[in-house]
Amino acid sequence: MDDSLKNLLKAESEAEAIVSKGEQERDTIVQKSLDDAYLMEQKFHQRLPEMHQSFIDKANERAVQTIAEMKLRYDERNKELRDLAGKHDSEALKQAIELILNRDSGTS
């Protein structure tokens, strides 16, 4: 009986050592995870200005592209209006002359 009690105490001691080793490994893993998370967070914060600048650059590119497209549409519409005005220029001049002549002849 004395031997079985010694065996039980030895087994309990070995189990406690295994549990203690497991807890230490768990603590090491948790600490490493916390350290890794902290490093990742630091890298993220260091990259914020770069990401911000990238966003600004893309927004500027889109603005320049939109302005170029609007200018192109404006130039096309301006040309259409000038062509239209050129087509009707002589007709408008004739009608203006007729109005002036008719007004002059009506008042005499």
C-alpha positions, 0 to 999 in steps of 0.5 A: 500500500505504501508503494501505491501511495508513493506511485499516486503521489509521483503520478500527481507530481508528474501531472502537476509538472505537465499542467505547469509546463502546459500553462507556461507554454500557453502563456508564452503563446498568448504573449507572442500573439499579443506581441505580434498583434502589437507589431501589426498594429504599429505597422498599420499606424506607420502605413496610415500616411502612405494609405492616406496619400494613396487615397488622395492621389487616386482622388486627384487622378479621378478629378483630373480625368473628370475635368478633362472629360467635362472640358471635352464635352464643353468643347464639343458642345461649344463647336456644335453651337458655333456651327449652328450659329454659323448656319443661321447667321446669314438667315438672321442677318436677312431677317434683321435687314427686312425688319429694319427696312419694313420699319423704315418704310412703315414710318415714312 
